[in-house]
Amino acid sequence: MGVTKKFQIILDSRLCKGCGICAAFCPKGVFTRDDDGKPVISDDMVCIGCKMCELRCPDFAIRVTGGI
C-alpha cells in the first residue's frame, strides 16, 4: 500500500516577499529557501497540517488544504 499525501501546501510566489517566516515556524522542515530567499516546498509528504506557515505568513501567500 502506497503512502498518500494528507495535506497540500499551496504557495503563491506572486504574493510571497521571501521573509522566511514559513520556513522558520514549520516544525517539520517542509520548506527550504532558494537563492533569492524565497521558500521552496522541499518535502510536503512530512506536513502535519498544523498550518503554522499559513497562520504566520504576513502576505497570505500560503494555504494548507486537506486532512480529516
Buried (B, 14 or more C-beta within 10 A) or exposed (E): EEEEEEBBBEBEEEEBEBBBBBBEBBEBEBBEBEEEEBBEBEEBEEBBBBBBBBEBBEBEBBBBEEEE
